[in-house]
Amino acid sequence: RMGLAPVRAHGRLSFGSSSALKIVALSATVGIRREARLAVADIDRGYYGGHALTIACHPSETGERMMVRVLAFALHADDALAFGRGLSSEDEPDLARRDPTGAIDLWIDVGLPDERELRKACGRAREVHVYAYGGRACALWWEKAGSALARQPSLVVHEVPQEASRALAELAARTMKLQCTIQDGHVFVSDGERSVGVELRTLKAAGAA
């Protein structure tokens, strides 16, 4: 699974108005890379930082999934957070933060991961987050897997509403300048011309049922 390889750009980034970014078709092929400058203002966490991201897309990855990955990065952004290899590797997270020993402290998956794989992840990481999306498909996935996953105290599951994930996909471009602001649980992602509000739905909070 090919993922994003973030390179930390220290200091807060701010982006003013810019010319319209060309939206490209995201039927990705091997070797296509997308560049993103991401400014994060997470008022809830007191985190302000800028990141330069190089985004490598697997052939089967949609723009919607790519942008949910970027959203997940923004929500947990810090110096130690890194992207895994993405869709080409089922036994790795989409994003991970490791402690000084190399053990996974934070495991993040995007989409509708297999329930058995998530239980394995909970045994490998101190904290596991899932950012699920897909509308009705997400509801069916949680209906099937939710009861078993409810017993995992380290697991947190969020749903990105379908209207939000589709709107995020419209921000996808070969070159992106993005701002993400998080305040009182409200998330806003902007490219300087358009803004997408994301109201995450918590399907499971930390702790066992």
N, C-alpha and C positions, 0 to 999 in steps of 0.2 A: 504494500500500500504506500504509494508515494505521497508525501506530505509537504508542509511548508517548512523552510529552513530560516528561522528568524535570525537577524543580525541586529543586536541592540544598538540603537542610536541614542546616546545619553542625552538627557535633558528633555524638557517639554517641547513638543512640536506644535506649532499653530499654523493653520493653512487659511489663507485668505481666499477671495473669490478667484476662480480660475476658469479658463476656457473649457467648454464642454468636453468631457472625456468620451472618446469613441467607444461605444458598446460593441463588443465583438461576440460572434457566435461561440458558445462554450461547449461545442462538441469536441472536447479536448483530444489531442493526439499526443503520443509519446514525445517528449522533448519540448512541448509547449510550456513556457514559463510565463508567469504574470508577476508584475512587480507592484507592491503596495507600500505606501508610507502611511502608517497607522498612528494617530495621536489618541491616547487614552486619557480621559479625565474621569476617574472613578472617585467621585466625591464620597461615596459610602465607605470605601476602603482608605481614602486619603492617598490614592495612588495617581500620579501624573507622569506619563512617560511617552516617549516616541520610539517607534520600532520600524525598521526597514525590513520588509518581508519579501522573499522570493518564493513564489508559489508554483510548485510543479504539480500538474494535473494528470491523473490517471485517465486513460481513454474512456472509462465508463463514468467518470465523475462529472456531474452537472454543475452549472454555475451556482445553483441553489445550495448544493452540499458544500461547495468551496466557500461560499459566503457564510454558512453556518459555522464552518471551521474557524473562519476569521472572527466571527462573533464570539465563539468560545474562547479564542485566544484573548480577545479584548477583556472579557469578563474575569479572566484569571491572570491577566498580564503581570509578569515580573521577570527579573533577569534570568531566573533559573528555568522558566517554562520553555519547552521546545516541542516541535512537531515530530511525530513518528513518521514512518514510511508510508502511511496512508493505506489505501485500498489494497495494495499488493501484499500486505502482511496482516493476517487475521489475529495473530497472537500479540500484537503491539497496540498500544493506545493511539488515538489520533493526536493527542498531546500528552506530555508527561512532564512532571517536575520531580527531579531526583534529589535525594539528600547527599551529603558529602561522601557517603560510602557507595553511592551508585544505586541504592534501593529507591524504588518508586514511591514518592511521597504523595503525589497527586496523579491520578489516572483519569483522562477525559476521553470519552467516545462520543461520536456524532452519528445520528441516524437511528436505526432500530437494531441494535446489536443482539446477538444470540444470548438468550438467558443463561445458558451454561457457561459461555465465555465471560459474561459479567460476574458470575459467581466466582470463577477463577481469578478474575481481576481483583475482586474484593479480598481474596486471600493473598494477593501480591502487593497491594497498595494500602496505605493508611486511609486514603480518601478516594472515592470513585464518583465521578460526575458523568451523567449522560445528558446530551442535548438532543432530544428526539424531535422529529418533525415528520410531516407527511399527511396531516389531516386525518381522514378516516383510517388510513393504514396505521398511523400512530395509535389511534384508539384501539384498533384490533390487536396490535402488538402488546399494548399494556394490559388489555383484557386477558390475554393469554399468559403473559409473563409476570404480571404484577403481584399475584399472590405469593409466588415463590421468591421474588426479589424483595418483597416487603420484610423478609426476615434478615436482610443484610444491613446491619447497622451503619456501615461505612458508606453506603450507597445513597446518592442524591440523584433524582431523575427530574429533569425539567422538560417541558414541551415548548417548542417554538411554534406559535400558531402559524397555520398554513399561509394566511394572508401576509404575515410578517416575513416568513422565509422566502416567499415568492417576490415580495417587494425588495428584499435584500439582493436577490438574484439580478434584479434590474440595475443594481449598482455595479455589478461585475464588469470589469473591463481589462484590457491587456495591461494598462498602467492605471493605478488608482491612488488617490489621495483621500484618505478616510479619517473621520473623527468619530470617536465613540465616547459618549457622555453617559454616566451612570449616576443617578441620584434618586434616593428613596425607592430603590428597586425598579425605577423606570429606566429603560435603555433607549438611547437614540443614536443611530448611525447615520452619518451624513457624508456626502462627497463634495460638499461646498455648494451644491445647487439643489440637491434633493435630500430629504431627511426621512428615515424610516424609524418609526417607533416600534419597539419590541416589548411586549408585556409577557414575560415568561410565566408559564403555568407550572407550579410545582406538583408533580405527580407523586413524588416521594421525598420527604425530608430525611435528614440524617436520623439514625436510630431505628431500632427494630419495631415492627408492629406488635 
